């Protein structure tokens, strides 16, 4: 059974964050930083558990490592998009190159952050993405054209 953790769910939380990180220490740091910032947080440590959790819970943003046991990060993202989930994804990994960053847009990844990173910057990004989501902003599906104004 994969480890699943939740913070206390709060009505006044700025959003629900789903952390998918296989390294225990990094997972703990991400979870506690989000909790300290006031978010409600769920956490798992492998791709298979991530898909199971996403099948039964909704979130405002997912923060996910690229390299995961059982089911890799790209396969998780592909499944999320095939299921039609309009979930902002912040990908964090030390294995990200310039070419990868361009390709990630094809998968509907909101943001890509290379490890190591400043936790304050990640929390600010999570807050921005979650607040946009709560304000009713909708992500475009990969290949979907931007709405025309006017």
C-alpha positions as CSV (number, residue, x, y, z in Angstrom):
1,X,0.0,0.0,0.0
2,X,1.4,3.4,-0.9
3,X,1.8,6.1,1.6
4,X,-1.0,8.6,1.6
5,X,-1.1,11.6,3.8
6,X,-3.5,14.5,4.2
7,X,-3.3,17.7,6.1
8,X,-6.3,18.9,7.9
9,X,-8.8,20.0,5.4
10,X,-9.7,23.6,5.9
11,X,-12.6,25.5,4.4
12,X,-10.4,28.7,4.2
13,X,-7.5,26.9,2.6
14,X,-6.2,28.7,-0.6
15,X,-6.5,25.4,-2.4
16,X,-6.0,21.6,-2.5
17,X,-2.5,20.5,-3.5
18,X,-1.6,17.0,-4.6
19,X,2.1,16.1,-4.1
20,X,3.5,13.1,-6.0
21,X,7.2,12.6,-5.0
22,X,8.9,9.3,-4.4
23,X,11.8,10.5,-2.3
24,X,10.6,10.5,1.3
25,X,12.6,13.6,2.4
26,X,11.6,15.7,-0.6
27,X,8.0,14.5,-0.3
28,X,8.0,15.6,3.4
29,X,9.5,19.0,2.6
30,X,6.9,19.7,-0.1
31,X,4.0,18.6,2.0
32,X,5.0,20.6,5.1
33,X,5.8,23.7,3.0
34,X,2.3,23.5,1.5
35,X,0.7,22.9,4.9
36,X,2.6,25.8,6.4
37,X,1.4,28.0,3.5
38,X,-2.2,27.0,4.5
39,X,-3.0,24.5,1.7
40,X,-4.9,21.3,2.2
41,X,-2.5,18.6,0.9
42,X,-2.6,15.0,-0.2
43,X,0.6,13.1,-0.9
44,X,1.6,9.8,-2.5
45,X,5.0,8.4,-3.5
46,X,4.4,6.5,-6.8
47,X,2.6,6.9,-10.1
48,X,0.1,4.1,-9.6
49,X,-1.1,5.6,-6.3
50,X,-1.3,9.0,-7.9
51,X,-3.7,7.7,-10.5
52,X,-5.8,5.9,-7.9
53,X,-6.0,9.1,-5.8
54,X,-6.9,11.2,-8.8
55,X,-9.8,8.8,-9.6
56,X,-11.4,9.5,-6.2
57,X,-10.3,13.1,-5.2
58,X,-10.1,16.5,-6.9
59,X,-7.3,19.0,-6.5
60,X,-6.5,22.5,-7.5
61,X,-2.9,21.7,-8.5
62,X,-0.6,18.7,-8.7
63,X,3.1,19.0,-8.0
64,X,4.8,15.9,-9.4
65,X,8.3,14.5,-9.9
66,X,9.1,13.2,-13.4
67,X,10.8,10.0,-12.3
68,X,8.4,7.8,-10.2
69,X,8.2,4.1,-9.3
70,X,5.5,1.8,-10.7
71,X,4.2,4.3,-13.3
72,X,6.4,7.1,-14.5
73,X,5.5,10.8,-14.5
74,X,4.8,11.1,-18.2
75,X,2.5,8.1,-18.2
76,X,0.7,9.6,-15.2
77,X,0.2,12.9,-17.1
78,X,-0.9,11.1,-20.3
79,X,-3.5,9.2,-18.3
80,X,-4.7,12.3,-16.5
81,X,-5.2,14.0,-19.8
82,X,-6.9,10.9,-21.4
83,X,-9.3,11.0,-18.5
84,X,-10.2,14.6,-19.3
85,X,-9.0,16.0,-16.0
86,X,-8.4,19.7,-16.3
87,X,-5.7,19.7,-13.6
88,X,-2.8,22.2,-13.5
89,X,0.5,20.2,-13.2
90,X,3.7,21.6,-11.9
91,X,6.5,19.2,-12.8
92,X,9.6,19.2,-10.6
93,X,12.7,17.1,-11.5
94,X,16.4,17.3,-11.8
95,X,16.2,15.5,-15.1
96,X,14.9,18.3,-17.3
97,X,16.7,19.7,-20.3
98,X,15.8,22.6,-22.6
99,X,14.3,20.3,-25.2
100,X,12.2,18.5,-22.6
101,X,10.7,21.8,-21.4
102,X,9.4,22.5,-24.9
103,X,8.0,19.0,-25.3
104,X,6.2,19.1,-21.9
105,X,3.8,21.7,-23.3
106,X,2.4,18.9,-25.5
107,X,1.3,17.1,-22.3
108,X,-0.5,20.1,-20.9
109,X,2.1,20.7,-18.1
110,X,1.5,24.1,-16.5
111,X,5.0,24.7,-15.3
112,X,8.4,22.9,-15.2
113,X,10.8,23.5,-12.3
114,X,14.3,22.0,-12.2
115,X,15.6,20.6,-8.9
116,X,17.1,22.0,-6.8
117,X,14.7,24.9,-6.4
118,X,13.8,27.5,-3.8
119,X,10.8,26.3,-1.8
120,X,9.5,29.9,-1.5
121,X,9.4,30.2,-5.3
122,X,7.5,26.9,-5.6
123,X,5.0,27.9,-3.0
124,X,4.4,31.2,-4.7
125,X,3.8,29.4,-8.0
126,X,1.4,26.9,-6.3
127,X,-0.5,29.8,-4.8
128,X,-0.7,31.6,-8.2
129,X,-1.9,28.5,-10.0
130,X,-4.4,27.5,-7.3
131,X,-5.8,31.0,-7.0
132,X,-6.3,31.1,-10.8
133,X,-8.0,27.7,-10.7
134,X,-10.3,28.8,-7.8
135,X,-11.1,32.0,-9.7
136,X,-12.5,29.8,-12.5
137,X,-9.5,29.9,-14.9
138,X,-9.5,26.9,-17.2
139,X,-6.5,25.3,-18.7
140,X,-6.5,24.7,-22.5
141,X,-6.2,21.1,-23.5
142,X,-3.0,20.3,-25.5
143,X,-3.6,21.6,-29.1
144,X,-6.7,23.5,-28.1
145,X,-6.7,27.0,-29.6
146,X,-6.8,30.1,-27.4
147,X,-10.3,31.7,-27.1
148,X,-10.7,34.7,-29.4
149,X,-11.6,38.0,-27.7
150,X,-13.9,40.6,-29.1
